[in-house]
Amino acid sequence: MSSQQIIEQIKKHKQQPNLNFQLKITTEQFTEQLFSMLFNTQTDVEETFEELSLTFSHLVSLACWDINKPCHEVWDTYIHTLPAILQKLNLDATAIVENDPAAKSIEEVYMAYPGFLAIAIYRLSHELYKLGFPLVPRLMTEYAHRETGVDINPGASIGDSFFIDHATGVVIGETTIIKNNVKLYQGVTLGALYVSKELENTKRHPTVEDNVTIYANATILGGETIIGANSIIGGNVWITESIPANSIVSHTPEIRVKTQVNE
């Protein structure tokens, strides 16, 4: 087969006419601009606001190939949500600095905590998700996933003062509901009992009520599973049924003392 024949075969099998990777690059640029405008004191808000508008117009041209979706109208609606998102993120940062003895300052949380970055990008993507903007919310959270090791689907619903400590390996599924003042540690999974395309429009992931702490590597599965308010879920536990409020759930290790010591 000649080089030209190989090229023609490749062209023949490129079957996705709308698959433009510039969308991914522009989404990441948009996400970084948003984060900088909201938090960096050296970033001029007015100037960056105008730049974001232009970047979003580019996203519309790349992502909205369905002519029946009025994507151009999304920006005006989205920008009205930004002050409320910033207020929520300030609460998240405060929750981290107040609960983590290793946090020496609020500035450290904003600049150095991967859990905060993941939460911030989730909250910024979630509003676009609710507005039905295609693909971009998922690309935003996948950017956060790559940067932090935290995988939060933009469809999840998360309340105020959310805290993820250490961050790496946390997975929060699309239909998860997390209420206020919840703390998660590394490796926590809030997932589905099983995967099936038929469940696309059903609640597949758990509900976590107010003031719950979930320690490292706990796995909580199922759309009907509710973790009651004020509960503490210990590390490495596996939960597929609801837990009443004010519960403590722990994994009990088996400890054996050796009766013979090898010399």
N, C-alpha and C positions, 0 to 999 in steps of 0.2 A: 504494500500500500504506500503510495507516494505521500509526501508532506501535505500536498493540497487535498488529497482524499481524506487524510486524517483530520484536517481542518474542517472540511465539509461535514464529516461525521460528528465532530464536536458541536458544530453549529446546529446540526439536525437534532441532537439530543439535549440542547439547552431549551428546556420546555417551559420556563417560568418567565413570561415577558415582563413582569413587574418586579423582578428580583434585582433591585439596584442597591448595591452595598454602600452607595453614597448615603442612603437613608440611615444606615447604622452610624456612619461617621458623623453625619449632621446631628443626629439625636444625641450623641455623646457630647458634641460641642454645645448644643442647646442645654443639656443637663449641667455642664460645668459653668456655663454663663449664669444660669438660674441660681446655682449654689453660691457663686461668687457675689452676685447682686444682693442676695439675701443676707450674707454673713460677712463678707470682706469689707472692712471699713475703708479700704483704699479703692474700692470699686465705686465709680460714680453711678448712682442709681438711675438718673435720667438718661444718661448716655447708654448704659447697658440695656435699659428698658427698650430703647429704640432698636438696638442691635438684636435683642430677643425677638422683637416683632418681625424683623427681616428674616431671621433664622427660621421662625415659625412658618412664615410664608413659603420658605424653601421646603420645609417639612411637608406642608400641604401639597406642594407640587410633586413631591416624591412618594408620599404615602396614600394620597387620596385618589387612587385611580378609578374608584367607583363614583361616577358622575352624579349619582343620586344622593350622595352624602354631602351635606353643606359644611364642609370642613373649614371654609374660610370664616364661618361665624363662630367657630370654637374659641379663637383667640380672645375675643372681646369678653366672652363668658369666663374663660380661664383666668384672665388677669384679675378679675374681681375676687377670685378665691385666694390670691397670693398673700394678702395681709393675714387672713385667718390661718393659712398654712404656717406662716412664720410664727404666729402666736403659739400654735401647737408645738412647733419644733423647739421654741424656747422653753416650753414646759418639759419636753423630752430631755433637753440638755440639762435643765435644772434637776430633773429626777435622777439623771446619771451622776451628777456631781454630788448630790445629797446622799446617794446610796452607795457609791463606790469609794471606799477609803483611799484608794490609790489615785483618785482624781485630785490634783492639787489646785486646779483652777477651772473656771467655766471655759476659759479660752482653750485650755488643753482638750476639753471635750469636743468643742467645735472643730478643732484642727487635727486632733490625733486619734479620736475614737472611731474605729470602723463601724461599731454598732450605730453610732449617731449618723454617720454618713449613709448607711443603709436605710435607716429610718427616714432621713431627709429625702432621699431620692424616691423611696416608696411613697411618701406623702405627696410629693410633687407629681408623681406619675398617676397616683390614685384618682386625682381630680380629672385628669385627661381620660382615664379609663371610664369614669362615670359619664363623661360627655360622649363616649363612644368613638373617640379618635382612634383610628386603626393603627395597630402594630407599635407605634411609638412608645406607649406606656410600658409595654413588655421589653422593648429594647432599652428603656431607661433602667428598669430594675435588673436586667441582665448585665448592664454596665456596672451597676452596684454589686451584683453577684461576683463579677470578675474582680472588682477592686477590693472587696471585703470578705468574700466567702459566705455572705448572707444571701439567701434566696427567698425574697418576699414577692409573691405574686401581686401585681398591682390591683387585683380585684379583692384582696383581703380587706376586712374592715377592722381598723385599729383605733382604739380610744386614746384619751389623753395620758400624758406622763408615762410613756412607754420606755422601757429600759432593756437593752440587750448588752450583756457584759461579755467581753472577749470576742463575741460575734461569730467566729469561724464555725461553719457547719450548720447554722440555723436554717431551717426550711419551714416556710409558712405558706400553706396552700391557698388557692384562689378563693374559696368560700369560707375560710377561717374568719371567725369573729373574736376579736380580743377587746375587752372592755378597758376600764381605766386603771391606772396604777399597777400594771402588770410588769413583772421582771422575768426575763429569760436569760439563761446562760448558754454557753457554747454547746453546739451539737444537738439542740432541741429540735425535734420534728413535730410539726402540727400538720398531719397528712390525712390521706384517705385510706380506708380499709382495703380497697382494691381499685384497680384502674380499669375503666371501661368507657368507651366513647358514649355509650347510652346514658351515662351519668352527667353529661355535659351541663345540663340545666338544673341539676339538683345540688343540694348542700352536701358536700362530700367531706368537709373538714370540720374540726372541733370548734366549740365555743368556749372561751376562757373568760370567766367573769371577773369582777373587780378585785383588786388587791391580791392576785395570785402570784406566787413565785414558783418557777419551774427550773430546777437545777440541771446541771450538764447531762447531755445525752439522753434525756427522757424522750420517749416516743409516745405521742397521743394521737390516736387515729379515729376517724369516723365522723360523719356529719351529725349524728345524733348524740355524740359524746359531749357532755357539758362538765367543765371543771368548775365546781361551785366557788363562790366568793370566799376570799380570805384563806384559801387552801395553800398548802405547801406540797409540791411534788418533788420528791427526791431524785437524785441522779440515777440514770440507767433504768428507770422503771418503764414498763410497757403497759399502756392503758388503752382499752377499747370500749370501755363503758363509763357512764357518767359517775362523777364523784360528788358527794354532797358538800355543801358549804362548810367551811371551817375544818376540813379534813387534812390529815398529814399522811401522805403515801410514800413509803420508802421501800427500797430494795434491800432485803436483809442478807448480808453475805454469810456464807458458811465458813466458820473459823475452826480449824483443827490444830491442836497442839501436838507436835511430833513427840512420840514416846521414846524414840531412839535417836540419839544424836550421832551422826557419822563423824568419825575422827579422821 
